[in-house]
Amino acid sequence: MDAVVKATIAGKRCAPARRANVGLVACLVFLLSPVLLLAQSIPENFDDLARLATAAAAQNDVPSAIDLYGRAVQLKPDWRDGWWSLGMLQYGAGSFPAARDALTHYIELAPEAGPAYAVRGLCEFELGDYRQSLQDIQNGLKRGAANQARNESVLRYHEALLLTLNGDFEGALRAYGFFARAGVADPEMFEAIGLAGLRIPILPKDLRAEWKDVTLAAGTAAFHFMAGDEEKSQQEFQALFQRYPAAVNAHYLRGYLLFAKNPEQAVPEFRRELEIGAANPSVEMMLAWALLLQNNAAGALPYAEKAAAEEPGLATVQLVLGRAQVETGNLSEGRKHLDAALSLDPDNLEVHLALVKAYSKSGRTEEARRERMLCLGLTKDEAPFARP
């Protein structure tokens, strides 16, 4: 039975409902839906299914399009465009498990498709698979998924949320710097920045009511610093310190932000943080690094040793301790820690530079020359944040 006949029959069936002014919407859906239109004779060949699926999607008939694309890809599992369209429609409809699976099929056929990784990551975020979500979103960003401003904002915001949740607070702050530089000022954004700055590994939706004010205040001050309004940021940080004098990591946050431009100003903030809170290897490491930049290796060494005792698996901690030992004359121990840093982060330029100095001081000119050559092949991160 052709489509015209079926449409005519459908219209007649709906006529009583129209006359009674009841069920009009249902009749219109019946008339417009390709699936219902062909309910008794859905084609079994791929070409017709693909054509109908495309038509249903163009009419914004999402349920029919999902059904038809699903049937089509079962007949032709290597139809890349079909898996992509199916996954995107399912994502838009909130069917995140199905969308994730469809996009996985697409990625198997197009392994360099950045947008597919990114959207799959967003599905995983909704499903609570946060570790895999971060990996997929970052893979998507590396493969060009941030090709439009709106896409980039969505992806970088979720990346920052997930970095915070994963405990990479400095990485999260660098990600939020994108929004600060773009002037995206929003209380929800400030709250999320505050969580990263105060080193609280949760999502904003899980923030307890009693933490909201201090988190918002910290995030607002950090946002204005990253946006370039350092005077306003300083005022907001001072208000934060006065209102919440025992807030853990608040002074560390300000010191961390100051570090890249003025390590000397960061030192008292780090010292104050250590007075307020318990042992904190991140603070000790940053304080040691700041003192090294002031050519105070003897002052840096005890902080670096304490940080390494608490967090030996961090490359930056091993780097700072190695540098402090080399510069205080303990060359052999210093090289051991620098080698440990290199094994943890082989592409860290600062580690290779420190090894150049260590080998030069030891008279090992060939090793020093090798490290210099490696340094030429690396580019230093120019972001305005501390990253030893």
Contacts in CASP RR format, 6 or more apart in sequence:
PFRMAT RR
TARGET T0000
AUTHOR 0000-0000-0000
METHOD contacts of the structure
MODEL  1
MDAVVKATIAGKRCAPARRANVGLVACLVFLLSPVLLLAQSIPENFDDLA
RLATAAAAQNDVPSAIDLYGRAVQLKPDWRDGWWSLGMLQYGAGSFPAAR
DALTHYIELAPEAGPAYAVRGLCEFELGDYRQSLQDIQNGLKRGAANQAR
NESVLRYHEALLLTLNGDFEGALRAYGFFARAGVADPEMFEAIGLAGLRI
PILPKDLRAEWKDVTLAAGTAAFHFMAGDEEKSQQEFQALFQRYPAAVNA
HYLRGYLLFAKNPEQAVPEFRRELEIGAANPSVEMMLAWALLLQNNAAGA
LPYAEKAAAEEPGLATVQLVLGRAQVETGNLSEGRKHLDAALSLDPDNLE
VHLALVKAYSKSGRTEEARRERMLCLGLTKDEAPFARP
1 40 0 8 1.000
1 41 0 8 1.000
3 37 0 8 1.000
3 38 0 8 1.000
6 37 0 8 1.000
6 38 0 8 1.000
7 31 0 8 1.000
7 37 0 8 1.000
10 27 0 8 1.000
10 30 0 8 1.000
10 31 0 8 1.000
10 37 0 8 1.000
11 27 0 8 1.000
11 31 0 8 1.000
13 27 0 8 1.000
13 30 0 8 1.000
14 27 0 8 1.000
14 30 0 8 1.000
14 31 0 8 1.000
17 23 0 8 1.000
17 24 0 8 1.000
17 26 0 8 1.000
17 27 0 8 1.000
18 24 0 8 1.000
18 27 0 8 1.000
29 36 0 8 1.000
30 36 0 8 1.000
31 37 0 8 1.000
32 59 0 8 1.000
32 61 0 8 1.000
33 56 0 8 1.000
33 61 0 8 1.000
33 63 0 8 1.000
33 64 0 8 1.000
34 52 0 8 1.000
34 55 0 8 1.000
34 56 0 8 1.000
34 59 0 8 1.000
34 61 0 8 1.000
34 64 0 8 1.000
34 68 0 8 1.000
35 42 0 8 1.000
35 56 0 8 1.000
35 61 0 8 1.000
35 63 0 8 1.000
35 64 0 8 1.000
35 67 0 8 1.000
35 68 0 8 1.000
36 64 0 8 1.000
38 52 0 8 1.000
42 49 0 8 1.000
42 71 0 8 1.000
43 49 0 8 1.000
43 52 0 8 1.000
45 75 0 8 1.000
46 72 0 8 1.000
46 75 0 8 1.000
46 76 0 8 1.000
46 79 0 8 1.000
49 68 0 8 1.000
49 71 0 8 1.000
49 72 0 8 1.000
49 75 0 8 1.000
50 72 0 8 1.000
50 79 0 8 1.000
50 82 0 8 1.000
52 64 0 8 1.000
52 68 0 8 1.000
53 65 0 8 1.000
53 68 0 8 1.000
53 69 0 8 1.000
53 70 0 8 1.000
53 72 0 8 1.000
53 82 0 8 1.000
53 85 0 8 1.000
54 85 0 8 1.000
56 62 0 8 1.000
56 64 0 8 1.000
56 65 0 8 1.000
56 68 0 8 1.000
57 65 0 8 1.000
57 69 0 8 1.000
57 85 0 8 1.000
57 89 0 8 1.000
62 89 0 8 1.000
62 92 0 8 1.000
62 93 0 8 1.000
63 93 0 8 1.000
65 85 0 8 1.000
65 89 0 8 1.000
66 86 0 8 1.000
66 89 0 8 1.000
66 90 0 8 1.000
66 93 0 8 1.000
66 95 0 8 1.000
69 82 0 8 1.000
69 85 0 8 1.000
69 86 0 8 1.000
69 89 0 8 1.000
70 86 0 8 1.000
72 79 0 8 1.000
72 82 0 8 1.000
73 79 0 8 1.000
73 82 0 8 1.000
73 83 0 8 1.000
73 86 0 8 1.000
73 102 0 8 1.000
73 105 0 8 1.000
77 105 0 8 1.000
78 109 0 8 1.000
80 106 0 8 1.000
80 109 0 8 1.000
80 110 0 8 1.000
82 106 0 8 1.000
83 102 0 8 1.000
83 103 0 8 1.000
83 105 0 8 1.000
83 106 0 8 1.000
83 109 0 8 1.000
84 102 0 8 1.000
84 103 0 8 1.000
84 106 0 8 1.000
84 113 0 8 1.000
84 116 0 8 1.000
86 102 0 8 1.000
87 98 0 8 1.000
87 99 0 8 1.000
87 102 0 8 1.000
87 103 0 8 1.000
87 106 0 8 1.000
87 119 0 8 1.000
88 99 0 8 1.000
88 119 0 8 1.000
90 96 0 8 1.000
90 98 0 8 1.000
90 99 0 8 1.000
90 102 0 8 1.000
91 99 0 8 1.000
91 103 0 8 1.000
91 119 0 8 1.000
91 122 0 8 1.000
91 123 0 8 1.000
92 99 0 8 1.000
94 126 0 8 1.000
96 123 0 8 1.000
96 124 0 8 1.000
96 126 0 8 1.000
96 127 0 8 1.000
97 123 0 8 1.000
97 127 0 8 1.000
99 119 0 8 1.000
99 120 0 8 1.000
99 123 0 8 1.000
100 120 0 8 1.000
100 121 0 8 1.000
100 123 0 8 1.000
100 124 0 8 1.000
100 127 0 8 1.000
103 116 0 8 1.000
103 119 0 8 1.000
103 120 0 8 1.000
103 123 0 8 1.000
104 120 0 8 1.000
106 113 0 8 1.000
106 116 0 8 1.000
107 113 0 8 1.000
107 116 0 8 1.000
107 117 0 8 1.000
107 120 0 8 1.000
110 116 0 8 1.000
112 143 0 8 1.000
113 143 0 8 1.000
114 139 0 8 1.000
114 140 0 8 1.000
114 142 0 8 1.000
114 143 0 8 1.000
114 144 0 8 1.000
114 145 0 8 1.000
115 140 0 8 1.000
115 144 0 8 1.000
115 145 0 8 1.000
115 147 0 8 1.000
115 151 0 8 1.000
117 136 0 8 1.000
117 137 0 8 1.000
117 139 0 8 1.000
117 140 0 8 1.000
117 143 0 8 1.000
117 145 0 8 1.000
118 136 0 8 1.000
118 137 0 8 1.000
118 139 0 8 1.000
118 140 0 8 1.000
118 141 0 8 1.000
118 145 0 8 1.000
118 151 0 8 1.000
118 155 0 8 1.000
120 136 0 8 1.000
121 132 0 8 1.000
121 133 0 8 1.000
121 136 0 8 1.000
121 137 0 8 1.000
121 158 0 8 1.000
122 133 0 8 1.000
122 137 0 8 1.000
122 154 0 8 1.000
122 155 0 8 1.000
122 158 0 8 1.000
124 130 0 8 1.000
124 132 0 8 1.000
124 133 0 8 1.000
124 136 0 8 1.000
125 133 0 8 1.000
125 137 0 8 1.000
125 158 0 8 1.000
125 161 0 8 1.000
125 162 0 8 1.000
130 162 0 8 1.000
130 165 0 8 1.000
130 166 0 8 1.000
131 166 0 8 1.000
133 158 0 8 1.000
133 162 0 8 1.000
134 159 0 8 1.000
134 162 0 8 1.000
134 163 0 8 1.000
134 166 0 8 1.000
137 155 0 8 1.000
137 158 0 8 1.000
137 159 0 8 1.000
137 162 0 8 1.000
138 159 0 8 1.000
140 155 0 8 1.000
141 155 0 8 1.000
141 156 0 8 1.000
141 159 0 8 1.000
145 151 0 8 1.000
145 155 0 8 1.000
146 152 0 8 1.000
146 155 0 8 1.000
146 156 0 8 1.000
152 178 0 8 1.000
153 179 0 8 1.000
153 182 0 8 1.000
153 184 0 8 1.000
156 175 0 8 1.000
156 178 0 8 1.000
156 179 0 8 1.000
157 179 0 8 1.000
157 189 0 8 1.000
157 192 0 8 1.000
159 175 0 8 1.000
160 171 0 8 1.000
160 172 0 8 1.000
160 175 0 8 1.000
160 176 0 8 1.000
160 192 0 8 1.000
160 196 0 8 1.000
161 172 0 8 1.000
161 192 0 8 1.000
161 203 0 8 1.000
161 204 0 8 1.000
163 169 0 8 1.000
163 171 0 8 1.000
163 172 0 8 1.000
163 175 0 8 1.000
163 196 0 8 1.000
164 172 0 8 1.000
164 192 0 8 1.000
164 195 0 8 1.000
164 196 0 8 1.000
164 200 0 8 1.000
164 201 0 8 1.000
164 202 0 8 1.000
164 203 0 8 1.000
165 201 0 8 1.000
165 202 0 8 1.000
165 203 0 8 1.000
166 201 0 8 1.000
167 199 0 8 1.000
167 201 0 8 1.000
169 196 0 8 1.000
169 197 0 8 1.000
169 199 0 8 1.000
169 201 0 8 1.000
170 256 0 8 1.000
170 385 0 8 1.000
170 386 0 8 1.000
170 387 0 8 1.000
171 196 0 8 1.000
172 196 0 8 1.000
172 197 0 8 1.000
173 193 0 8 1.000
173 196 0 8 1.000
173 197 0 8 1.000
173 222 0 8 1.000
173 226 0 8 1.000
173 256 0 8 1.000
173 257 0 8 1.000
173 385 0 8 1.000
174 383 0 8 1.000
174 385 0 8 1.000
174 387 0 8 1.000
176 189 0 8 1.000
176 192 0 8 1.000
176 193 0 8 1.000
176 196 0 8 1.000
176 222 0 8 1.000
176 223 0 8 1.000
176 226 0 8 1.000
177 226 0 8 1.000
179 189 0 8 1.000
179 223 0 8 1.000
180 223 0 8 1.000
180 224 0 8 1.000
180 225 0 8 1.000
180 226 0 8 1.000
180 227 0 8 1.000
180 228 0 8 1.000
181 226 0 8 1.000
181 227 0 8 1.000
183 227 0 8 1.000
185 223 0 8 1.000
185 227 0 8 1.000
187 216 0 8 1.000
188 204 0 8 1.000
189 223 0 8 1.000
190 216 0 8 1.000
190 219 0 8 1.000
190 220 0 8 1.000
190 223 0 8 1.000
191 204 0 8 1.000
191 207 0 8 1.000
191 212 0 8 1.000
191 215 0 8 1.000
191 216 0 8 1.000
191 219 0 8 1.000
192 204 0 8 1.000
193 218 0 8 1.000
193 219 0 8 1.000
193 220 0 8 1.000
193 222 0 8 1.000
193 223 0 8 1.000
194 200 0 8 1.000
194 215 0 8 1.000
194 216 0 8 1.000
194 218 0 8 1.000
194 219 0 8 1.000
194 222 0 8 1.000
194 253 0 8 1.000
195 201 0 8 1.000
195 202 0 8 1.000
195 203 0 8 1.000
195 204 0 8 1.000
195 207 0 8 1.000
195 215 0 8 1.000
197 218 0 8 1.000
197 219 0 8 1.000
197 222 0 8 1.000
197 249 0 8 1.000
197 253 0 8 1.000
197 256 0 8 1.000
198 214 0 8 1.000
198 215 0 8 1.000
198 218 0 8 1.000
198 247 0 8 1.000
198 248 0 8 1.000
198 249 0 8 1.000
198 250 0 8 1.000
198 253 0 8 1.000
199 248 0 8 1.000
199 249 0 8 1.000
199 252 0 8 1.000
199 282 0 8 1.000
200 207 0 8 1.000
200 211 0 8 1.000
200 215 0 8 1.000
207 215 0 8 1.000
214 240 0 8 1.000
214 243 0 8 1.000
214 244 0 8 1.000
214 247 0 8 1.000
214 250 0 8 1.000
217 236 0 8 1.000
217 239 0 8 1.000
217 240 0 8 1.000
217 243 0 8 1.000
217 244 0 8 1.000
218 240 0 8 1.000
218 247 0 8 1.000
218 250 0 8 1.000
218 253 0 8 1.000
220 236 0 8 1.000
221 233 0 8 1.000
221 236 0 8 1.000
221 237 0 8 1.000
221 240 0 8 1.000
221 253 0 8 1.000
221 254 0 8 1.000
222 233 0 8 1.000
222 253 0 8 1.000
222 257 0 8 1.000
224 230 0 8 1.000
224 232 0 8 1.000
224 233 0 8 1.000
224 236 0 8 1.000
225 233 0 8 1.000
225 254 0 8 1.000
225 257 0 8 1.000
226 257 0 8 1.000
226 384 0 8 1.000
233 257 0 8 1.000
237 250 0 8 1.000
237 254 0 8 1.000
240 247 0 8 1.000
240 250 0 8 1.000
241 247 0 8 1.000
241 250 0 8 1.000
241 251 0 8 1.000
244 250 0 8 1.000
245 276 0 8 1.000
246 276 0 8 1.000
247 276 0 8 1.000
248 276 0 8 1.000
248 277 0 8 1.000
249 273 0 8 1.000
249 280 0 8 1.000
250 273 0 8 1.000
251 269 0 8 1.000
251 270 0 8 1.000
251 272 0 8 1.000
251 273 0 8 1.000
251 276 0 8 1.000
252 269 0 8 1.000
252 270 0 8 1.000
252 273 0 8 1.000
252 280 0 8 1.000
252 282 0 8 1.000
252 283 0 8 1.000
252 286 0 8 1.000
254 269 0 8 1.000
255 265 0 8 1.000
255 266 0 8 1.000
255 269 0 8 1.000
255 270 0 8 1.000
255 286 0 8 1.000
256 266 0 8 1.000
256 286 0 8 1.000
256 385 0 8 1.000
256 386 0 8 1.000
257 385 0 8 1.000
258 265 0 8 1.000
258 266 0 8 1.000
258 269 0 8 1.000
259 266 0 8 1.000
259 286 0 8 1.000
259 289 0 8 1.000
259 290 0 8 1.000
259 385 0 8 1.000
259 386 0 8 1.000
260 384 0 8 1.000
260 385 0 8 1.000
260 386 0 8 1.000
261 384 0 8 1.000
263 289 0 8 1.000
263 290 0 8 1.000
263 293 0 8 1.000
263 294 0 8 1.000
264 290 0 8 1.000
264 294 0 8 1.000
266 286 0 8 1.000
266 290 0 8 1.000
266 386 0 8 1.000
267 287 0 8 1.000
267 290 0 8 1.000
267 291 0 8 1.000
267 294 0 8 1.000
270 283 0 8 1.000
270 286 0 8 1.000
270 287 0 8 1.000
270 290 0 8 1.000
271 287 0 8 1.000
273 280 0 8 1.000
273 283 0 8 1.000
274 280 0 8 1.000
274 283 0 8 1.000
274 284 0 8 1.000
274 287 0 8 1.000
279 306 0 8 1.000
279 310 0 8 1.000
281 306 0 8 1.000
281 307 0 8 1.000
281 308 0 8 1.000
281 310 0 8 1.000
281 311 0 8 1.000
281 314 0 8 1.000
281 317 0 8 1.000
282 307 0 8 1.000
282 311 0 8 1.000
284 303 0 8 1.000
284 304 0 8 1.000
284 306 0 8 1.000
284 307 0 8 1.000
284 310 0 8 1.000
285 303 0 8 1.000
285 304 0 8 1.000
285 307 0 8 1.000
285 311 0 8 1.000
285 314 0 8 1.000
285 316 0 8 1.000
285 317 0 8 1.000
285 320 0 8 1.000
285 388 0 8 1.000
286 386 0 8 1.000
286 388 0 8 1.000
287 300 0 8 1.000
287 303 0 8 1.000
288 299 0 8 1.000
288 300 0 8 1.000
288 301 0 8 1.000
288 303 0 8 1.000
288 304 0 8 1.000
288 307 0 8 1.000
288 320 0 8 1.000
288 321 0 8 1.000
288 324 0 8 1.000
289 300 0 8 1.000
289 316 0 8 1.000
289 320 0 8 1.000
289 386 0 8 1.000
289 388 0 8 1.000
291 297 0 8 1.000
291 299 0 8 1.000
291 300 0 8 1.000
291 303 0 8 1.000
292 300 0 8 1.000
292 320 0 8 1.000
292 323 0 8 1.000
292 324 0 8 1.000
292 327 0 8 1.000
297 323 0 8 1.000
297 324 0 8 1.000
297 327 0 8 1.000
297 328 0 8 1.000
298 328 0 8 1.000
300 320 0 8 1.000
300 324 0 8 1.000
301 321 0 8 1.000
301 324 0 8 1.000
301 325 0 8 1.000
301 328 0 8 1.000
304 317 0 8 1.000
304 320 0 8 1.000
304 321 0 8 1.000
304 322 0 8 1.000
304 323 0 8 1.000
304 324 0 8 1.000
305 321 0 8 1.000
305 324 0 8 1.000
307 314 0 8 1.000
307 317 0 8 1.000
307 320 0 8 1.000
307 321 0 8 1.000
308 317 0 8 1.000
308 318 0 8 1.000
308 321 0 8 1.000
308 337 0 8 1.000
311 317 0 8 1.000
312 318 0 8 1.000
312 340 0 8 1.000
313 344 0 8 1.000
314 344 0 8 1.000
315 341 0 8 1.000
315 344 0 8 1.000
315 345 0 8 1.000
315 348 0 8 1.000
315 351 0 8 1.000
316 341 0 8 1.000
316 345 0 8 1.000
316 388 0 8 1.000
318 337 0 8 1.000
318 338 0 8 1.000
318 340 0 8 1.000
318 341 0 8 1.000
318 344 0 8 1.000
319 337 0 8 1.000
319 338 0 8 1.000
319 341 0 8 1.000
319 348 0 8 1.000
319 350 0 8 1.000
319 351 0 8 1.000
319 354 0 8 1.000
319 388 0 8 1.000
320 388 0 8 1.000
321 334 0 8 1.000
321 337 0 8 1.000
322 333 0 8 1.000
322 334 0 8 1.000
322 335 0 8 1.000
322 336 0 8 1.000
322 337 0 8 1.000
322 338 0 8 1.000
322 341 0 8 1.000
322 354 0 8 1.000
322 358 0 8 1.000
323 334 0 8 1.000
323 338 0 8 1.000
323 354 0 8 1.000
325 331 0 8 1.000
325 333 0 8 1.000
325 334 0 8 1.000
325 337 0 8 1.000
326 334 0 8 1.000
326 335 0 8 1.000
326 338 0 8 1.000
326 354 0 8 1.000
326 357 0 8 1.000
326 358 0 8 1.000
326 361 0 8 1.000
329 361 0 8 1.000
331 358 0 8 1.000
331 361 0 8 1.000
331 362 0 8 1.000
334 358 0 8 1.000
335 355 0 8 1.000
335 358 0 8 1.000
335 359 0 8 1.000
335 362 0 8 1.000
338 351 0 8 1.000
338 354 0 8 1.000
338 355 0 8 1.000
338 358 0 8 1.000
339 355 0 8 1.000
341 348 0 8 1.000
341 351 0 8 1.000
341 354 0 8 1.000
342 348 0 8 1.000
342 351 0 8 1.000
342 352 0 8 1.000
342 355 0 8 1.000
345 351 0 8 1.000
347 378 0 8 1.000
349 375 0 8 1.000
349 378 0 8 1.000
349 379 0 8 1.000
349 380 0 8 1.000
350 388 0 8 1.000
352 371 0 8 1.000
352 374 0 8 1.000
352 375 0 8 1.000
352 378 0 8 1.000
353 371 0 8 1.000
353 375 0 8 1.000
355 367 0 8 1.000
355 368 0 8 1.000
355 371 0 8 1.000
356 368 0 8 1.000
356 371 0 8 1.000
356 372 0 8 1.000
356 375 0 8 1.000
359 365 0 8 1.000
359 367 0 8 1.000
359 368 0 8 1.000
359 371 0 8 1.000
360 368 0 8 1.000
381 387 0 8 1.000
END
